[in-house]
Amino acid sequence: MAVREQVYGYFIPSVTLIGIGAHKEIPEKIRALGGSKPLLVTDKGITGAGLTKQITDLLESSGMDVVVYDETIPNPTDENVHAGVDIYKKNKCDSLITLGGGSSHDCGKGIGLVVANGGKIHDFEGVDKSTNPMPPYVAVNTTAGTASEMTRFCIITDTSRKVKMAIVDWRVTPGIALDDPLLMMGMPPALTAATGMDALTHAVEAFVSTAANPMTDSAAEKAIELIAKHLRPAVANGQDIDAREGMCFAQYLAGMAFNNASLGHVHAMAHQLGGFYDLPHGECNAILLPHVEKFNLIAKMDRFVKIAELMGENTEGMAPRDAAELALDAIKKLSADIGIPSGLIELGKRYGKDVKAEDIDTMTANAQKDACGLTNPRCPKDIDVAAIYKAAL
């Protein structure tokens, strides 16, 4: 067998705190990193739910000044980032706290990149384009899905091109990540479902990635197992603290997996739906996941058999192909149980968007340029990507 050079990186925050009450350590941790006047990046939904005030009260009671920027939108844009940079500089902030799900974390990462390196957020599209370290940064998570509180990924919509820019840079990895299930108790069922399926997509794509390795495999496998166990009860009853905590660990493990093994064409294609139609990322992933993995099945059949087993399917005595297809069935059953729309047209109607077949060629071309597709286990041609979009309609 030929031997080739292969170096595996492993990226993770210096410190992670997971568990009930973890958010109470925010003031201590931002100070430990050298911050004294943080910009808190969040969104109106978090503010409306009272979580922003909960955190600012905590900071102010410890004697710390804090500036709030809560204009982040669900698919954060270049305009979001640059507005945040202006507020950071105007108020002479010296550190960052992001509070929320992937949108808040990604927006905050973008702000930190531009503050530290200058230029525009567009300059950092691609892999490791920054040269200077981020400001002191604590990421406080309120959803169980994106794992953006611990990753080196930052996804920002370019409003002029209507595409999501994939920024992958080890320097945007937060210094400290906090996951407190108490901050997730108020998540509505639909958001719990969407973010949970985002986590499952991370775990599955990392597990079948061409860059998978024993460390990422262990994280991905446990994440899939925990999601299969805890996502349904978390959607059914948001006050189920055991399910919430289980999903905290599950989504973080999925983040550990994809942060280091990367992703695949589910994300490459979902990014286009988000950029083109402003559709929610988690639900786009959930709808695309079984369709993309059906295409990938022949490349990693043994791994799909394992996914089926981790999700509770009985594969004993089955032919490998039949057992592998049970993974796709398990994914579809989970999506149906938690209320994920059956297709992209239905998803579009839910959010007042018109998903059209005539846009597929443009989205296909952009998906083929997305960095997430580089580690997909099977290399699709344009005609394959277009066919997957059509099947998912």
BELQUIKA-V396929 format. One record per residue. RES is the residue in three letters. OMEGA is omega in radians with two decimals (* if undefined). NEAR is the number of other C-alpha atoms within 12 Angstrom. Layout:
RES | OMEGA | NEAR
RES | OMEGA | NEAR
This chain:
MET | -3.13 | 3
ALA | 3.11 | 4
VAL | 3.09 | 5
ARG | 3.10 | 6
GLU | 3.10 | 6
GLN | 3.13 | 10
VAL | 3.14 | 11
TYR | 3.04 | 17
GLY | 3.07 | 20
TYR | -3.02 | 26
PHE | -3.07 | 29
ILE | 3.09 | 32
PRO | 3.11 | 29
SER | -3.14 | 22
VAL | 3.02 | 24
THR | 3.08 | 33
LEU | 3.13 | 30
ILE | 3.06 | 35
GLY | -3.11 | 27
ILE | 3.12 | 22
GLY | -3.10 | 18
ALA | -3.07 | 28
HIS | -3.12 | 37
LYS | -3.11 | 27
GLU | -3.08 | 29
ILE | -3.11 | 42
PRO | -3.14 | 35
GLU | -3.05 | 22
LYS | 3.13 | 34
ILE | 3.06 | 39
ARG | -3.12 | 27
ALA | 3.12 | 18
LEU | 3.12 | 26
GLY | 3.14 | 20
GLY | 3.10 | 30
SER | 3.10 | 30
LYS | -3.05 | 32
PRO | 2.87 | 42
LEU | 3.11 | 46
LEU | -3.09 | 49
VAL | -3.12 | 51
THR | 3.14 | 46
ASP | -3.08 | 35
LYS | 3.12 | 23
GLY | 3.10 | 25
ILE | 3.11 | 36
THR | -3.14 | 25
GLY | 3.13 | 14
ALA | 3.11 | 21
GLY | -3.08 | 19
LEU | 3.13 | 31
THR | 3.13 | 34
LYS | 3.11 | 23
GLN | -3.11 | 21
ILE | 3.13 | 38
THR | 3.07 | 33
ASP | 3.13 | 21
LEU | -3.14 | 21
LEU | -3.10 | 32
GLU | 3.12 | 19
SER | 3.08 | 17
SER | 3.10 | 21
GLY | -3.08 | 15
MET | 3.00 | 25
ASP | 3.11 | 27
VAL | 3.09 | 35
VAL | -3.08 | 33
VAL | 2.97 | 34
TYR | -3.06 | 37
ASP | -3.12 | 35
GLU | 3.12 | 28
THR | 3.09 | 40
ILE | -3.02 | 33
PRO | 3.01 | 32
ASN | -2.98 | 41
PRO | -3.03 | 45
THR | 3.03 | 39
ASP | 3.12 | 39
GLU | 3.04 | 25
ASN | -3.06 | 35
VAL | -3.06 | 43
HIS | 3.05 | 32
ALA | 3.10 | 27
GLY | 3.09 | 41
VAL | 3.14 | 37
ASP | -3.13 | 22
ILE | 3.11 | 29
TYR | -3.08 | 32
LYS | -3.12 | 24
LYS | -3.09 | 14
ASN | 3.12 | 20
LYS | 3.07 | 20
CYS | -3.12 | 33
ASP | -3.09 | 32
SER | -3.09 | 44
LEU | 2.88 | 54
ILE | 3.02 | 54
THR | -3.07 | 53
LEU | 3.13 | 51
GLY | 3.07 | 48
GLY | -3.04 | 47
GLY | -3.10 | 47
SER | -3.14 | 47
SER | -3.13 | 50
HIS | -3.12 | 50
ASP | 3.11 | 54
CYS | 3.13 | 51
GLY | 3.09 | 60
LYS | 3.12 | 59
GLY | 3.10 | 56
ILE | -3.14 | 49
GLY | 3.12 | 49
LEU | -3.08 | 46
VAL | 3.10 | 34
VAL | -3.05 | 37
ALA | -2.97 | 29
ASN | -3.08 | 23
GLY | 3.12 | 24
GLY | 3.14 | 21
LYS | -3.12 | 28
ILE | 3.13 | 42
HIS | -3.10 | 32
ASP | -3.01 | 23
PHE | 3.09 | 36
GLU | -3.09 | 29
GLY | -3.02 | 26
VAL | 3.01 | 24
ASP | -3.12 | 22
LYS | -3.12 | 25
SER | 3.11 | 31
THR | -3.10 | 20
ASN | -3.14 | 19
PRO | 3.07 | 25
MET | 2.93 | 33
PRO | 3.05 | 36
PRO | -2.91 | 37
TYR | 3.04 | 50
VAL | 3.14 | 49
ALA | -3.09 | 53
VAL | -2.98 | 52
ASN | 3.09 | 51
THR | 3.07 | 50
THR | 3.14 | 51
ALA | -3.10 | 58
GLY | -2.94 | 48
THR | -3.03 | 51
ALA | 3.14 | 53
SER | 3.11 | 51
GLU | -3.11 | 53
MET | -3.03 | 49
THR | 3.06 | 44
ARG | -3.14 | 43
PHE | 3.10 | 45
CYS | -3.07 | 50
ILE | -3.07 | 48
ILE | 3.13 | 48
THR | 3.00 | 40
ASP | -3.03 | 32
THR | -3.13 | 23
SER | -3.13 | 15
ARG | -3.07 | 18
LYS | 3.07 | 24
VAL | 3.06 | 36
LYS | 3.09 | 43
MET | 3.07 | 40
ALA | 3.10 | 41
ILE | 3.14 | 35
VAL | -3.00 | 35
ASP | -3.08 | 33
TRP | -3.11 | 32
ARG | 3.13 | 35
VAL | 3.07 | 49
THR | -3.12 | 44
PRO | 3.09 | 46
GLY | -3.14 | 39
ILE | 3.08 | 39
ALA | 3.09 | 41
LEU | 3.05 | 47
ASP | -3.11 | 47
ASP | -3.12 | 37
PRO | 3.10 | 35
LEU | 3.13 | 32
LEU | -3.10 | 37
MET | -3.03 | 44
MET | -3.09 | 30
GLY | 3.13 | 28
MET | 3.11 | 34
PRO | -3.09 | 23
PRO | -3.09 | 28
ALA | 3.12 | 29
LEU | 3.07 | 34
THR | -3.14 | 43
ALA | -3.08 | 44
ALA | -3.12 | 41
THR | 3.08 | 48
GLY | 3.11 | 54
MET | 3.02 | 53
ASP | 3.12 | 50
ALA | 3.11 | 54
LEU | 3.11 | 59
THR | 3.09 | 53
HIS | -3.07 | 52
ALA | -3.12 | 52
VAL | -3.11 | 59
GLU | 3.11 | 54
ALA | -3.09 | 48
PHE | 3.14 | 49
VAL | -3.14 | 42
SER | 3.07 | 39
THR | 3.12 | 30
ALA | 3.12 | 31
ALA | 3.11 | 37
ASN | -3.05 | 26
PRO | 3.14 | 17
MET | 3.14 | 25
THR | 3.11 | 38
ASP | -3.09 | 34
SER | 3.13 | 24
ALA | -3.11 | 34
ALA | -3.12 | 45
GLU | -3.13 | 41
LYS | 3.11 | 35
ALA | 3.14 | 46
ILE | 3.13 | 48
GLU | -3.11 | 33
LEU | 3.11 | 37
ILE | 3.10 | 49
ALA | -3.12 | 40
LYS | -2.91 | 27
HIS | -3.02 | 37
LEU | 3.13 | 48
ARG | 3.12 | 32
PRO | 3.10 | 28
ALA | 3.08 | 40
VAL | -3.09 | 37
ALA | -3.08 | 22
ASN | -3.09 | 24
GLY | 3.13 | 31
GLN | 3.11 | 22
ASP | -3.02 | 23
ILE | 3.11 | 25
ASP | 3.11 | 25
ALA | 3.13 | 31
ARG | -3.14 | 44
GLU | 3.09 | 36
GLY | 3.12 | 36
MET | 3.02 | 52
CYS | -3.13 | 48
PHE | -3.10 | 40
ALA | -3.08 | 44
GLN | 3.12 | 54
TYR | 3.08 | 49
LEU | 3.09 | 46
ALA | 3.07 | 50
GLY | 3.08 | 51
MET | -3.11 | 45
ALA | -3.03 | 46
PHE | 3.10 | 53
ASN | -3.07 | 46
ASN | 3.07 | 42
ALA | -3.09 | 42
SER | -2.94 | 47
LEU | -3.10 | 47
GLY | -3.01 | 44
HIS | 3.01 | 50
VAL | 3.14 | 55
HIS | 3.12 | 50
ALA | -3.12 | 43
MET | 3.13 | 51
ALA | 3.12 | 47
HIS | -3.13 | 43
GLN | 3.09 | 46
LEU | 3.09 | 44
GLY | -3.12 | 42
GLY | -3.05 | 36
PHE | -3.05 | 33
TYR | -3.07 | 32
ASP | 3.11 | 33
LEU | -3.10 | 35
PRO | -2.99 | 40
HIS | -3.06 | 46
GLY | -3.14 | 44
GLU | 3.04 | 46
CYS | 3.10 | 45
ASN | -3.08 | 51
ALA | -3.12 | 45
ILE | -3.10 | 47
LEU | -2.96 | 46
LEU | -3.12 | 49
PRO | -3.13 | 39
HIS | 3.11 | 36
VAL | -3.10 | 44
GLU | 2.99 | 43
LYS | 3.08 | 32
PHE | -3.08 | 31
ASN | -2.93 | 36
LEU | -3.04 | 32
ILE | -3.11 | 22
ALA | -3.04 | 22
LYS | -2.99 | 30
MET | -3.12 | 29
ASP | -3.14 | 25
ARG | 3.09 | 36
PHE | 3.01 | 41
VAL | 3.13 | 36
LYS | 3.11 | 34
ILE | 3.11 | 44
ALA | -3.13 | 36
GLU | 3.13 | 29
LEU | -3.14 | 31
MET | 3.01 | 34
GLY | 3.13 | 25
GLU | 3.11 | 26
ASN | -3.10 | 21
THR | -3.06 | 25
GLU | 3.07 | 16
GLY | -3.08 | 10
MET | 3.01 | 16
ALA | -3.08 | 14
PRO | -3.11 | 22
ARG | 3.14 | 24
ASP | 3.13 | 23
ALA | 3.13 | 28
ALA | -3.12 | 36
GLU | 3.06 | 35
LEU | 3.08 | 35
ALA | 3.12 | 41
LEU | 3.10 | 38
ASP | -3.12 | 28
ALA | 3.11 | 33
ILE | -3.14 | 44
LYS | 3.14 | 31
LYS | 3.12 | 26
LEU | 3.13 | 36
SER | -3.12 | 39
ALA | -3.10 | 21
ASP | -3.06 | 23
ILE | 2.97 | 32
GLY | 3.06 | 29
ILE | 3.10 | 37
PRO | -3.04 | 32
SER | -3.12 | 31
GLY | -3.05 | 30
LEU | 3.11 | 40
ILE | 3.09 | 26
GLU | 3.10 | 23
LEU | 3.13 | 34
GLY | 3.14 | 26
LYS | 3.13 | 18
ARG | -3.08 | 20
TYR | 3.09 | 18
GLY | -3.14 | 15
LYS | -3.13 | 19
ASP | 3.12 | 21
VAL | -2.99 | 30
LYS | 3.13 | 23
ALA | -3.10 | 20
GLU | 3.09 | 14
ASP | -3.02 | 20
ILE | -3.10 | 30
ASP | 3.13 | 23
THR | -3.13 | 25
MET | 3.11 | 37
THR | -3.14 | 35
ALA | -3.13 | 23
ASN | 3.13 | 34
ALA | -3.12 | 39
GLN | 3.10 | 32
LYS | -3.05 | 29
ASP | -3.08 | 33
ALA | -3.12 | 30
CYS | -3.11 | 42
GLY | -3.05 | 35
LEU | -3.11 | 28
THR | 3.04 | 30
ASN | -3.04 | 37
PRO | 3.09 | 35
ARG | -3.06 | 27
CYS | -3.11 | 22
PRO | 2.97 | 30
LYS | 3.14 | 18
ASP | -3.11 | 22
ILE | 3.12 | 17
ASP | 3.14 | 26
VAL | 3.12 | 37
ALA | 3.12 | 29
ALA | 3.11 | 24
ILE | 3.07 | 35
TYR | -3.12 | 42
LYS | 3.14 | 27
ALA | -3.10 | 23
ALA | -3.12 | 34
LEU | * | 28
